[in-house]
Amino acid sequence: MTQYSNILVDTRGAVTLVTLNRPQALNALSSSVLEDLIAAFAAFEADESQRCAVVTGSGEKAFAAGADIKEMAEKPAAEFYADDMFVRWQSHLVGAVRKPWIAAVNGFALGGGCELAMMADFIIAADTARFGQPEIKLGVVPGMGGSQRLTRAIGKAKAMEMILTGRMMDAAEAERSGLVAKVVPSAELLDCALKTAEAIAAMPPLAVLAAKELVNAAQELPLGEGIRLERRLFHVLAATEDKAEGMAAFVEKRPAVWQGR
Ligand code: CAA
């Protein structure tokens, strides 16, 4: 298995576990972390035995406390524009990943850390999790999608208030607001995220890809277009062997065996 400097990658059956591993910097997302994540996600996507991933942070304190401020502090604007680093998070961790992945958020998920969590297909949070977009306090704004994804997730009023004040939201409020799918006691976070990932990994693979594509399309398409896409993907799946197997297994009262075709 590839060794990375800033993350740990472990496969457990059909689930890939990625752990951000810079606890001394509260797992701040440096450009080296991004390179590691790009490589790990590419390997996950390419490996047919892997069906779902979980991303979490090492240490109890943080999922990730944001983009690496020390790295950005002296960086000239021209370099930000030239390397356009933030777009690579979107293209490699969202655009290029068709398989589902879950963010298991322990502790702080701030700035880029909150944005990374929101790039996941959904978030499971520890009761100790705290979310925020504090970039305004640094003289900037979110740069990895926070202003758009947070607004879609929790609505304009709360997103505006959080982004303008930089305040943090605790796990209970995040669950109430629809930012996270579920909150669990801190000690149970990883187990819960892995079990959820295993459950998804056991589903028919093509239907999983289509379901992810459809829910994400709901964030971008007008309703009519989204519903049309849903019907088309339903029709595509109706032609698969897994559909024949799934429905036969139901009728015959036996577990289905998925082929991914
Ligand atoms: N970048 C670099 N280093 C960071 C960091 C970050 N985002 N967040 C924390 N660290 C480092 C600290 O500098 C500190 O290192 P040293 O021991 O070498 O000083 C170490 O992690 C521990 O942090 P603290 O001592 O600050 O821990 P704390 O418990 O007192 O406070 C905290 C925790 C409230 C999360 C605080 O660390 C904090 O406010 N961090 C910055 C949060 C932030 O502003 N994030 C947004 C970054 S900008 C961004 O992400 C842009 C974007 O949208 C892409």
py3Dmol code that shows the C-alpha trace and the ligand (Angstrom):
import py3Dmol

protein = """\
ATOM      1  CA  MET A   1       0.000   0.000   0.000  1.00  0.00           C
ATOM      2  CA  THR A   2       1.230   3.530  -0.845  1.00  0.00           C
ATOM      3  CA  GLN A   3       2.784   5.418   2.051  1.00  0.00           C
ATOM      4  CA  TYR A   4       1.728   9.039   2.478  1.00  0.00           C
ATOM      5  CA  SER A   5       3.337  11.740   4.616  1.00  0.00           C
ATOM      6  CA  ASN A   6       0.227  13.562   5.780  1.00  0.00           C
ATOM      7  CA  ILE A   7      -2.555  11.011   5.746  1.00  0.00           C
ATOM      8  CA  LEU A   8      -3.028   7.382   6.745  1.00  0.00           C
ATOM      9  CA  VAL A   9      -4.877   5.077   4.377  1.00  0.00           C
ATOM     10  CA  ASP A  10      -6.236   1.734   5.415  1.00  0.00           C
ATOM     11  CA  THR A  11      -8.593  -0.634   3.620  1.00  0.00           C
ATOM     12  CA  ARG A  12     -11.105  -2.645   5.634  1.00  0.00           C
ATOM     13  CA  GLY A  13     -12.913  -5.008   3.307  1.00  0.00           C
ATOM     14  CA  ALA A  14     -14.582  -2.821   0.700  1.00  0.00           C
ATOM     15  CA  VAL A  15     -14.152   0.379   2.742  1.00  0.00           C
ATOM     16  CA  THR A  16     -11.189   2.763   2.492  1.00  0.00           C
ATOM     17  CA  LEU A  17     -10.412   4.725   5.652  1.00  0.00           C
ATOM     18  CA  VAL A  18      -8.454   7.951   5.120  1.00  0.00           C
ATOM     19  CA  THR A  19      -7.166   9.715   8.237  1.00  0.00           C
ATOM     20  CA  LEU A  20      -5.802  13.260   8.039  1.00  0.00           C
ATOM     21  CA  ASN A  21      -2.637  12.958  10.062  1.00  0.00           C
ATOM     22  CA  ARG A  22      -1.169  16.295  11.132  1.00  0.00           C
ATOM     23  CA  PRO A  23      -2.568  16.410  14.672  1.00  0.00           C
ATOM     24  CA  GLN A  24       0.138  18.862  15.799  1.00  0.00           C
ATOM     25  CA  ALA A  25      -1.371  21.400  13.339  1.00  0.00           C
ATOM     26  CA  LEU A  26      -4.977  20.281  14.007  1.00  0.00           C
ATOM     27  CA  ASN A  27      -4.850  18.504  10.616  1.00  0.00           C
ATOM     28  CA  ALA A  28      -4.533  21.813   8.750  1.00  0.00           C
ATOM     29  CA  LEU A  29      -4.902  21.255   5.022  1.00  0.00           C
ATOM     30  CA  SER A  30      -1.522  22.134   3.504  1.00  0.00           C
ATOM     31  CA  SER A  31      -0.735  21.683  -0.184  1.00  0.00           C
ATOM     32  CA  SER A  32       1.058  18.411   0.725  1.00  0.00           C
ATOM     33  CA  VAL A  33      -2.138  17.132   2.384  1.00  0.00           C
ATOM     34  CA  LEU A  34      -3.973  17.944  -0.839  1.00  0.00           C
ATOM     35  CA  GLU A  35      -1.415  16.014  -2.933  1.00  0.00           C
ATOM     36  CA  ASP A  36      -1.797  12.997  -0.631  1.00  0.00           C
ATOM     37  CA  LEU A  37      -5.590  13.178  -0.740  1.00  0.00           C
ATOM     38  CA  ILE A  38      -5.600  13.458  -4.531  1.00  0.00           C
ATOM     39  CA  ALA A  39      -3.460  10.317  -4.800  1.00  0.00           C
ATOM     40  CA  ALA A  40      -5.497   8.421  -2.190  1.00  0.00           C
ATOM     41  CA  PHE A  41      -8.827   9.309  -3.801  1.00  0.00           C
ATOM     42  CA  ALA A  42      -7.532   8.359  -7.258  1.00  0.00           C
ATOM     43  CA  ALA A  43      -6.439   4.963  -5.869  1.00  0.00           C
ATOM     44  CA  PHE A  44      -9.807   4.499  -4.121  1.00  0.00           C
ATOM     45  CA  GLU A  45     -11.726   5.354  -7.283  1.00  0.00           C
ATOM     46  CA  ALA A  46      -9.594   3.019  -9.425  1.00  0.00           C
ATOM     47  CA  ASP A  47      -9.705   0.026  -7.065  1.00  0.00           C
ATOM     48  CA  GLU A  48     -12.684  -2.142  -8.001  1.00  0.00           C
ATOM     49  CA  SER A  49     -12.637  -3.862  -4.610  1.00  0.00           C
ATOM     50  CA  GLN A  50     -13.296  -0.521  -2.847  1.00  0.00           C
ATOM     51  CA  ARG A  51     -16.890   0.687  -2.679  1.00  0.00           C
ATOM     52  CA  CYS A  52     -17.067   3.465  -0.079  1.00  0.00           C
ATOM     53  CA  ALA A  53     -14.596   5.663   1.818  1.00  0.00           C
ATOM     54  CA  VAL A  54     -14.513   7.408   5.171  1.00  0.00           C
ATOM     55  CA  VAL A  55     -12.381  10.497   5.815  1.00  0.00           C
ATOM     56  CA  THR A  56     -11.634  11.470   9.400  1.00  0.00           C
ATOM     57  CA  GLY A  57      -9.036  13.403  11.400  1.00  0.00           C
ATOM     58  CA  SER A  58      -6.395  12.052  13.746  1.00  0.00           C
ATOM     59  CA  GLY A  59      -6.350  13.220  17.346  1.00  0.00           C
ATOM     60  CA  GLU A  60      -9.428  14.052  19.386  1.00  0.00           C
ATOM     61  CA  LYS A  61      -9.334  17.759  18.772  1.00  0.00           C
ATOM     62  CA  ALA A  62      -9.872  18.281  15.065  1.00  0.00           C
ATOM     63  CA  PHE A  63     -11.153  16.892  11.822  1.00  0.00           C
ATOM     64  CA  ALA A  64      -9.283  19.778  10.160  1.00  0.00           C
ATOM     65  CA  ALA A  65      -8.870  23.356  11.398  1.00  0.00           C
ATOM     66  CA  GLY A  66      -8.771  24.765   7.878  1.00  0.00           C
ATOM     67  CA  ALA A  67      -6.399  25.440   5.054  1.00  0.00           C
ATOM     68  CA  ASP A  68      -2.849  25.861   6.369  1.00  0.00           C
ATOM     69  CA  ILE A  69      -2.689  29.501   7.471  1.00  0.00           C
ATOM     70  CA  LYS A  70       1.084  29.395   7.979  1.00  0.00           C
ATOM     71  CA  GLU A  71       1.532  28.251   4.369  1.00  0.00           C
ATOM     72  CA  MET A  72      -0.856  30.917   3.057  1.00  0.00           C
ATOM     73  CA  ALA A  73       0.375  33.814   5.201  1.00  0.00           C
ATOM     74  CA  GLU A  74       3.299  34.798   2.971  1.00  0.00           C
ATOM     75  CA  LYS A  75       1.873  33.547  -0.300  1.00  0.00           C
ATOM     76  CA  PRO A  76       1.493  36.309  -2.898  1.00  0.00           C
ATOM     77  CA  ALA A  77      -1.866  36.809  -4.623  1.00  0.00           C
ATOM     78  CA  ALA A  78      -0.272  36.076  -7.994  1.00  0.00           C
ATOM     79  CA  GLU A  79       0.707  32.637  -6.750  1.00  0.00           C
ATOM     80  CA  PHE A  80      -2.817  31.925  -5.455  1.00  0.00           C
ATOM     81  CA  TYR A  81      -4.087  32.835  -8.914  1.00  0.00           C
ATOM     82  CA  ALA A  82      -1.368  30.955 -10.810  1.00  0.00           C
ATOM     83  CA  ASP A  83      -1.553  27.641  -8.959  1.00  0.00           C
ATOM     84  CA  ASP A  84      -5.344  27.891  -8.392  1.00  0.00           C
ATOM     85  CA  MET A  85      -4.934  25.311  -5.645  1.00  0.00           C
ATOM     86  CA  PHE A  86      -8.503  25.415  -4.357  1.00  0.00           C
ATOM     87  CA  VAL A  87      -9.969  24.264  -7.666  1.00  0.00           C
ATOM     88  CA  ARG A  88      -8.042  21.003  -7.335  1.00  0.00           C
ATOM     89  CA  TRP A  89     -10.033  20.036  -4.247  1.00  0.00           C
ATOM     90  CA  GLN A  90     -13.204  20.351  -6.309  1.00  0.00           C
ATOM     91  CA  SER A  91     -11.878  18.560  -9.397  1.00  0.00           C
ATOM     92  CA  HIS A  92     -10.117  15.660  -7.644  1.00  0.00           C
ATOM     93  CA  LEU A  93     -12.199  15.079  -4.516  1.00  0.00           C
ATOM     94  CA  VAL A  94     -15.631  15.861  -5.910  1.00  0.00           C
ATOM     95  CA  GLY A  95     -15.612  15.864  -9.712  1.00  0.00           C
ATOM     96  CA  ALA A  96     -13.424  12.767 -10.173  1.00  0.00           C
ATOM     97  CA  VAL A  97     -14.981  10.640  -7.436  1.00  0.00           C
ATOM     98  CA  ARG A  98     -18.124   8.761  -8.426  1.00  0.00           C
ATOM     99  CA  LYS A  99     -18.029   6.377  -5.465  1.00  0.00           C
ATOM    100  CA  PRO A 100     -19.507   7.609  -2.192  1.00  0.00           C
ATOM    101  CA  TRP A 101     -17.468   8.861   0.743  1.00  0.00           C
ATOM    102  CA  ILE A 102     -18.397   9.977   4.223  1.00  0.00           C
ATOM    103  CA  ALA A 103     -16.764  12.629   6.396  1.00  0.00           C
ATOM    104  CA  ALA A 104     -16.518  11.450  10.017  1.00  0.00           C
ATOM    105  CA  VAL A 105     -16.043  14.757  11.801  1.00  0.00           C
ATOM    106  CA  ASN A 106     -14.354  14.709  15.184  1.00  0.00           C
ATOM    107  CA  GLY A 107     -13.692  18.094  16.832  1.00  0.00           C
ATOM    108  CA  PHE A 108     -13.055  21.237  14.773  1.00  0.00           C
ATOM    109  CA  ALA A 109     -14.079  21.383  11.118  1.00  0.00           C
ATOM    110  CA  LEU A 110     -13.218  24.972  10.304  1.00  0.00           C
ATOM    111  CA  GLY A 111     -12.642  26.870   7.073  1.00  0.00           C
ATOM    112  CA  GLY A 112     -11.253  24.396   4.544  1.00  0.00           C
ATOM    113  CA  GLY A 113     -11.932  21.626   7.085  1.00  0.00           C
ATOM    114  CA  CYS A 114     -15.662  22.409   7.044  1.00  0.00           C
ATOM    115  CA  GLU A 115     -15.461  22.719   3.262  1.00  0.00           C
ATOM    116  CA  LEU A 116     -13.747  19.334   2.952  1.00  0.00           C
ATOM    117  CA  ALA A 117     -16.448  17.772   5.137  1.00  0.00           C
ATOM    118  CA  MET A 118     -19.135  19.350   2.951  1.00  0.00           C
ATOM    119  CA  MET A 119     -17.468  17.879  -0.170  1.00  0.00           C
ATOM    120  CA  ALA A 120     -18.260  14.446   1.252  1.00  0.00           C
ATOM    121  CA  ASP A 121     -21.540  12.803   0.300  1.00  0.00           C
ATOM    122  CA  PHE A 122     -22.640  13.253   3.885  1.00  0.00           C
ATOM    123  CA  ILE A 123     -21.240  14.028   7.297  1.00  0.00           C
ATOM    124  CA  ILE A 124     -21.472  11.965  10.465  1.00  0.00           C
ATOM    125  CA  ALA A 125     -20.373  14.079  13.418  1.00  0.00           C
ATOM    126  CA  ALA A 126     -19.126  13.362  16.906  1.00  0.00           C
ATOM    127  CA  ASP A 127     -20.996  15.224  19.638  1.00  0.00           C
ATOM    128  CA  THR A 128     -17.756  17.189  20.106  1.00  0.00           C
ATOM    129  CA  ALA A 129     -17.707  18.449  16.494  1.00  0.00           C
ATOM    130  CA  ARG A 130     -17.682  22.171  15.800  1.00  0.00           C
ATOM    131  CA  PHE A 131     -18.212  23.641  12.351  1.00  0.00           C
ATOM    132  CA  GLY A 132     -17.359  27.101  11.091  1.00  0.00           C
ATOM    133  CA  GLN A 133     -16.162  29.297   8.262  1.00  0.00           C
ATOM    134  CA  PRO A 134     -13.928  31.752  10.156  1.00  0.00           C
ATOM    135  CA  GLU A 135     -12.073  33.070   7.077  1.00  0.00           C
ATOM    136  CA  ILE A 136     -13.540  36.547   7.584  1.00  0.00           C
ATOM    137  CA  LYS A 137     -11.361  36.893  10.681  1.00  0.00           C
ATOM    138  CA  LEU A 138      -8.316  36.409   8.435  1.00  0.00           C
ATOM    139  CA  GLY A 139      -9.374  39.083   5.949  1.00  0.00           C
ATOM    140  CA  VAL A 140     -10.606  36.622   3.340  1.00  0.00           C
ATOM    141  CA  VAL A 141     -13.676  34.519   2.526  1.00  0.00           C
ATOM    142  CA  PRO A 142     -14.110  30.748   2.130  1.00  0.00           C
ATOM    143  CA  GLY A 143     -12.154  29.527  -0.895  1.00  0.00           C
ATOM    144  CA  MET A 144     -13.078  25.854  -1.282  1.00  0.00           C
ATOM    145  CA  GLY A 145     -16.836  26.135  -1.748  1.00  0.00           C
ATOM    146  CA  GLY A 146     -17.938  27.069   1.781  1.00  0.00           C
ATOM    147  CA  SER A 147     -20.099  30.054   0.853  1.00  0.00           C
ATOM    148  CA  GLN A 148     -21.993  27.937  -1.681  1.00  0.00           C
ATOM    149  CA  ARG A 149     -22.208  24.524   0.018  1.00  0.00           C
ATOM    150  CA  LEU A 150     -22.963  25.864   3.506  1.00  0.00           C
ATOM    151  CA  THR A 151     -25.740  28.062   2.094  1.00  0.00           C
ATOM    152  CA  ARG A 152     -27.263  25.115   0.243  1.00  0.00           C
ATOM    153  CA  ALA A 153     -26.940  22.918   3.339  1.00  0.00           C
ATOM    154  CA  ILE A 154     -28.342  25.199   6.049  1.00  0.00           C
ATOM    155  CA  GLY A 155     -30.030  28.058   4.183  1.00  0.00           C
ATOM    156  CA  LYS A 156     -29.147  31.694   3.633  1.00  0.00           C
ATOM    157  CA  ALA A 157     -29.868  33.139   7.076  1.00  0.00           C
ATOM    158  CA  LYS A 158     -27.687  30.784   9.083  1.00  0.00           C
ATOM    159  CA  ALA A 159     -24.949  30.576   6.443  1.00  0.00           C
ATOM    160  CA  MET A 160     -24.775  34.355   6.142  1.00  0.00           C
ATOM    161  CA  GLU A 161     -24.635  34.782   9.908  1.00  0.00           C
ATOM    162  CA  MET A 162     -21.901  32.161  10.267  1.00  0.00           C
ATOM    163  CA  ILE A 163     -19.778  33.427   7.378  1.00  0.00           C
ATOM    164  CA  LEU A 164     -20.103  37.102   8.387  1.00  0.00           C
ATOM    165  CA  THR A 165     -19.314  36.506  12.059  1.00  0.00           C
ATOM    166  CA  GLY A 166     -17.030  33.476  11.797  1.00  0.00           C
ATOM    167  CA  ARG A 167     -18.837  31.839  14.717  1.00  0.00           C
ATOM    168  CA  MET A 168     -18.772  28.089  15.243  1.00  0.00           C
ATOM    169  CA  MET A 169     -21.789  25.794  15.254  1.00  0.00           C
ATOM    170  CA  ASP A 170     -21.852  22.812  17.595  1.00  0.00           C
ATOM    171  CA  ALA A 171     -22.861  19.297  16.558  1.00  0.00           C
ATOM    172  CA  ALA A 172     -26.421  19.554  17.877  1.00  0.00           C
ATOM    173  CA  GLU A 173     -27.060  22.753  15.922  1.00  0.00           C
ATOM    174  CA  ALA A 174     -25.401  21.245  12.847  1.00  0.00           C
ATOM    175  CA  GLU A 175     -27.779  18.295  13.004  1.00  0.00           C
ATOM    176  CA  ARG A 176     -30.808  20.547  13.552  1.00  0.00           C
ATOM    177  CA  SER A 177     -29.742  22.687  10.608  1.00  0.00           C
ATOM    178  CA  GLY A 178     -29.294  19.783   8.204  1.00  0.00           C
ATOM    179  CA  LEU A 179     -25.524  20.109   7.858  1.00  0.00           C
ATOM    180  CA  VAL A 180     -24.866  16.613   9.200  1.00  0.00           C
ATOM    181  CA  ALA A 181     -26.724  13.360   8.727  1.00  0.00           C
ATOM    182  CA  LYS A 182     -26.199  12.098  12.249  1.00  0.00           C
ATOM    183  CA  VAL A 183     -24.486  12.919  15.562  1.00  0.00           C
ATOM    184  CA  VAL A 184     -23.028  10.171  17.733  1.00  0.00           C
ATOM    185  CA  PRO A 185     -20.975  10.092  20.942  1.00  0.00           C
ATOM    186  CA  SER A 186     -17.350  10.824  20.167  1.00  0.00           C
ATOM    187  CA  ALA A 187     -16.159   7.330  21.144  1.00  0.00           C
ATOM    188  CA  GLU A 188     -18.566   5.758  18.654  1.00  0.00           C
ATOM    189  CA  LEU A 189     -17.831   8.021  15.684  1.00  0.00           C
ATOM    190  CA  LEU A 190     -15.413   5.880  13.717  1.00  0.00           C
ATOM    191  CA  ASP A 191     -17.310   2.681  14.335  1.00  0.00           C
ATOM    192  CA  CYS A 192     -20.568   4.300  13.222  1.00  0.00           C
ATOM    193  CA  ALA A 193     -18.981   5.816  10.088  1.00  0.00           C
ATOM    194  CA  LEU A 194     -17.314   2.530   9.127  1.00  0.00           C
ATOM    195  CA  LYS A 195     -20.515   0.537   9.684  1.00  0.00           C
ATOM    196  CA  THR A 196     -22.460   3.025   7.571  1.00  0.00           C
ATOM    197  CA  ALA A 197     -19.789   2.785   4.855  1.00  0.00           C
ATOM    198  CA  GLU A 198     -19.928  -1.019   5.004  1.00  0.00           C
ATOM    199  CA  ALA A 199     -23.702  -0.900   4.571  1.00  0.00           C
ATOM    200  CA  ILE A 200     -23.302   1.285   1.471  1.00  0.00           C
ATOM    201  CA  ALA A 201     -20.468  -0.922   0.186  1.00  0.00           C
ATOM    202  CA  ALA A 202     -22.847  -3.908   0.358  1.00  0.00           C
ATOM    203  CA  MET A 203     -25.397  -2.223  -1.947  1.00  0.00           C
ATOM    204  CA  PRO A 204     -25.515  -2.846  -5.721  1.00  0.00           C
ATOM    205  CA  PRO A 205     -22.587  -0.767  -7.052  1.00  0.00           C
ATOM    206  CA  LEU A 206     -24.227   0.734 -10.149  1.00  0.00           C
ATOM    207  CA  ALA A 207     -27.314   1.813  -8.206  1.00  0.00           C
ATOM    208  CA  VAL A 208     -24.999   3.427  -5.635  1.00  0.00           C
ATOM    209  CA  LEU A 209     -23.232   5.445  -8.343  1.00  0.00           C
ATOM    210  CA  ALA A 210     -26.547   6.517  -9.833  1.00  0.00           C
ATOM    211  CA  ALA A 211     -28.037   7.456  -6.449  1.00  0.00           C
ATOM    212  CA  LYS A 212     -25.037   9.656  -5.644  1.00  0.00           C
ATOM    213  CA  GLU A 213     -25.200  11.294  -9.067  1.00  0.00           C
ATOM    214  CA  LEU A 214     -28.911  12.015  -8.656  1.00  0.00           C
ATOM    215  CA  VAL A 215     -28.786  13.510  -5.183  1.00  0.00           C
ATOM    216  CA  ASN A 216     -25.878  15.716  -6.242  1.00  0.00           C
ATOM    217  CA  ALA A 217     -27.776  16.736  -9.380  1.00  0.00           C
ATOM    218  CA  ALA A 218     -30.558  18.028  -7.120  1.00  0.00           C
ATOM    219  CA  GLN A 219     -28.106  20.698  -5.909  1.00  0.00           C
ATOM    220  CA  GLU A 220     -27.536  21.999  -9.408  1.00  0.00           C
ATOM    221  CA  LEU A 221     -30.394  21.197 -11.791  1.00  0.00           C
ATOM    222  CA  PRO A 222     -33.846  22.746 -12.093  1.00  0.00           C
ATOM    223  CA  LEU A 223     -36.507  20.363 -10.716  1.00  0.00           C
ATOM    224  CA  GLY A 224     -37.799  19.229 -14.124  1.00  0.00           C
ATOM    225  CA  GLU A 225     -34.314  18.429 -15.388  1.00  0.00           C
ATOM    226  CA  GLY A 226     -33.464  16.559 -12.180  1.00  0.00           C
ATOM    227  CA  ILE A 227     -36.624  14.466 -12.358  1.00  0.00           C
ATOM    228  CA  ARG A 228     -35.946  13.702 -16.039  1.00  0.00           C
ATOM    229  CA  LEU A 229     -32.397  12.581 -15.175  1.00  0.00           C
ATOM    230  CA  GLU A 230     -33.777  10.401 -12.376  1.00  0.00           C
ATOM    231  CA  ARG A 231     -36.160   8.644 -14.793  1.00  0.00           C
ATOM    232  CA  ARG A 232     -33.368   8.081 -17.306  1.00  0.00           C
ATOM    233  CA  LEU A 233     -31.052   6.559 -14.695  1.00  0.00           C
ATOM    234  CA  PHE A 234     -33.909   4.416 -13.405  1.00  0.00           C
ATOM    235  CA  HIS A 235     -34.365   3.120 -16.970  1.00  0.00           C
ATOM    236  CA  VAL A 236     -30.626   2.458 -17.303  1.00  0.00           C
ATOM    237  CA  LEU A 237     -30.575   0.511 -14.028  1.00  0.00           C
ATOM    238  CA  ALA A 238     -33.651  -1.454 -15.099  1.00  0.00           C
ATOM    239  CA  ALA A 239     -31.456  -3.021 -17.808  1.00  0.00           C
ATOM    240  CA  THR A 240     -28.785  -4.250 -15.374  1.00  0.00           C
ATOM    241  CA  GLU A 241     -28.222  -7.777 -14.119  1.00  0.00           C
ATOM    242  CA  ASP A 242     -28.300  -6.400 -10.590  1.00  0.00           C
ATOM    243  CA  LYS A 243     -31.899  -5.214 -11.095  1.00  0.00           C
ATOM    244  CA  ALA A 244     -32.917  -8.703 -12.257  1.00  0.00           C
ATOM    245  CA  GLU A 245     -31.069 -10.246  -9.320  1.00  0.00           C
ATOM    246  CA  GLY A 246     -32.405  -7.755  -6.741  1.00  0.00           C
ATOM    247  CA  MET A 247     -36.022  -8.249  -7.720  1.00  0.00           C
ATOM    248  CA  ALA A 248     -35.678 -12.039  -8.114  1.00  0.00           C
ATOM    249  CA  ALA A 249     -34.038 -12.251  -4.688  1.00  0.00           C
ATOM    250  CA  PHE A 250     -36.939 -10.284  -3.160  1.00  0.00           C
ATOM    251  CA  VAL A 251     -39.529 -12.560  -4.757  1.00  0.00           C
ATOM    252  CA  GLU A 252     -37.586 -15.703  -3.779  1.00  0.00           C
ATOM    253  CA  LYS A 253     -37.035 -14.403  -0.221  1.00  0.00           C
ATOM    254  CA  ARG A 254     -33.224 -14.777  -0.358  1.00  0.00           C
ATOM    255  CA  PRO A 255     -30.296 -12.348  -0.104  1.00  0.00           C
ATOM    256  CA  ALA A 256     -29.225 -10.779  -3.411  1.00  0.00           C
ATOM    257  CA  VAL A 257     -25.745 -11.312  -4.827  1.00  0.00           C
ATOM    258  CA  TRP A 258     -24.587  -8.199  -6.677  1.00  0.00           C
ATOM    259  CA  GLN A 259     -22.366  -8.311  -9.759  1.00  0.00           C
ATOM    260  CA  GLY A 260     -22.021  -4.619 -10.502  1.00  0.00           C
ATOM    261  CA  ARG A 261     -23.359  -5.024 -14.014  1.00  0.00           C
TER     262      ARG A 261
END
"""
ligand_1 = """\
54
CAA
N -3.331 26.393 9.756
C -2.110 26.183 10.284
N -1.898 25.821 11.566
C -2.978 25.720 12.348
C -4.287 25.917 11.884
C -4.440 26.278 10.504
N -5.646 26.461 9.931
N -5.148 25.739 12.896
C -4.411 25.408 13.977
N -3.111 25.400 13.658
C -1.972 25.096 14.536
C -1.710 26.239 15.493
O -0.947 27.247 14.868
C -0.982 25.527 16.582
O 0.356 25.312 16.156
P 1.598 25.693 17.153
O 1.446 24.728 18.301
O 2.774 25.440 16.305
O 1.375 27.094 17.548
C -1.650 24.159 16.635
O -2.305 23.996 15.386
C -2.696 24.049 17.728
O -3.615 25.134 17.552
P -3.998 26.156 18.730
O -2.894 26.279 19.702
O -4.499 27.409 18.075
O -5.192 25.354 19.412
P -6.410 25.971 20.237
O -7.094 24.811 20.885
O -5.964 27.076 21.116
O -7.393 26.607 19.144
C -8.600 26.630 17.054
C -8.022 25.778 18.209
C -9.747 27.482 17.574
C -9.143 25.674 16.011
C -7.486 27.524 16.476
O -6.358 26.721 16.188
C -7.873 28.241 15.222
O -8.602 29.223 15.270
N -7.356 27.786 14.053
C -7.546 28.429 12.788
C -8.959 28.222 12.259
C -9.151 28.972 10.969
O -9.097 30.177 10.912
N -9.397 28.224 9.863
C -9.617 28.793 8.558
C -8.329 28.779 7.784
S -8.425 29.680 6.251
C -9.160 28.614 5.160
O -9.477 27.489 5.475
C -9.341 29.155 3.758
C -10.250 28.374 2.900
O -11.456 28.463 2.969
C -9.721 27.472 1.888
"""
view = py3Dmol.view(width=600, height=400)
view.addModel(protein, "pdb")
view.setStyle({"model": 0}, {"cartoon": {"style": "trace"}})
view.addModel(ligand_1, "xyz")
view.setStyle({"model": 1}, {"stick": {}})
view.zoomTo()
view.show()
